[in-house]
Amino acid sequence: MVGGLQTQLADPTGVFIMRSESQSVARAVTGKPSLVGTQRVAYILDLTKPDGMFLARDFQIRDGDTVYVTEAPFVQWQKTLRSVTGTAADVGASSRAFN
């Protein structure tokens, strides 16, 4: 429904779906038979791997799930660069205002 990730903003290696799973599902998913009760589980989808798109297509999002997509590395670099150049531009504008 959303239409997918925005390629310029999202990191396709970091798509997380977080949900609470029943004890039986959590045991099956993690392979840990000692788990007791409802468990919080994070599913990670890497859309750069050959099977990633197929897994994403078949993965059912449920009410109550949290979907988190990490930022593309370039976005963080842009934010850092903007904070530095924005500060420099503000200083330049302030100095011009007092001259």
Contacts in CASP RR format, 6 or more apart in sequence:
PFRMAT RR
TARGET T0000
AUTHOR 0000-0000-0000
METHOD contacts of the structure
MODEL  1
MVGGLQTQLADPTGVFIMRSESQSVARAVTGKPSLVGTQRVAYILDLTKP
DGMFLARDFQIRDGDTVYVTEAPFVQWQKTLRSVTGTAADVGASSRAFN
5 12 0 8 1.000
5 15 0 8 1.000
5 47 0 8 1.000
5 69 0 8 1.000
7 72 0 8 1.000
8 72 0 8 1.000
8 74 0 8 1.000
8 75 0 8 1.000
9 71 0 8 1.000
9 72 0 8 1.000
9 75 0 8 1.000
10 69 0 8 1.000
10 70 0 8 1.000
10 71 0 8 1.000
10 72 0 8 1.000
11 69 0 8 1.000
11 70 0 8 1.000
11 71 0 8 1.000
11 72 0 8 1.000
11 73 0 8 1.000
12 46 0 8 1.000
12 47 0 8 1.000
12 48 0 8 1.000
13 46 0 8 1.000
13 47 0 8 1.000
13 48 0 8 1.000
13 70 0 8 1.000
14 44 0 8 1.000
14 45 0 8 1.000
14 46 0 8 1.000
14 69 0 8 1.000
14 70 0 8 1.000
15 44 0 8 1.000
15 45 0 8 1.000
15 46 0 8 1.000
15 47 0 8 1.000
15 56 0 8 1.000
15 67 0 8 1.000
15 68 0 8 1.000
15 69 0 8 1.000
15 70 0 8 1.000
16 42 0 8 1.000
16 43 0 8 1.000
16 44 0 8 1.000
16 45 0 8 1.000
16 66 0 8 1.000
16 67 0 8 1.000
16 68 0 8 1.000
16 69 0 8 1.000
16 70 0 8 1.000
17 42 0 8 1.000
17 43 0 8 1.000
17 45 0 8 1.000
17 59 0 8 1.000
17 61 0 8 1.000
17 65 0 8 1.000
17 66 0 8 1.000
17 67 0 8 1.000
18 40 0 8 1.000
18 41 0 8 1.000
18 42 0 8 1.000
18 43 0 8 1.000
18 65 0 8 1.000
18 66 0 8 1.000
18 67 0 8 1.000
18 68 0 8 1.000
19 40 0 8 1.000
19 41 0 8 1.000
19 43 0 8 1.000
19 62 0 8 1.000
19 64 0 8 1.000
19 65 0 8 1.000
19 66 0 8 1.000
20 38 0 8 1.000
20 39 0 8 1.000
20 40 0 8 1.000
20 41 0 8 1.000
21 29 0 8 1.000
21 38 0 8 1.000
21 39 0 8 1.000
21 40 0 8 1.000
21 41 0 8 1.000
22 37 0 8 1.000
22 38 0 8 1.000
23 35 0 8 1.000
23 36 0 8 1.000
23 37 0 8 1.000
23 38 0 8 1.000
23 39 0 8 1.000
25 41 0 8 1.000
26 32 0 8 1.000
26 35 0 8 1.000
26 37 0 8 1.000
26 38 0 8 1.000
26 39 0 8 1.000
26 41 0 8 1.000
27 33 0 8 1.000
27 35 0 8 1.000
29 41 0 8 1.000
30 39 0 8 1.000
30 41 0 8 1.000
43 59 0 8 1.000
45 52 0 8 1.000
45 55 0 8 1.000
45 56 0 8 1.000
45 59 0 8 1.000
46 52 0 8 1.000
47 53 0 8 1.000
47 56 0 8 1.000
61 67 0 8 1.000
END
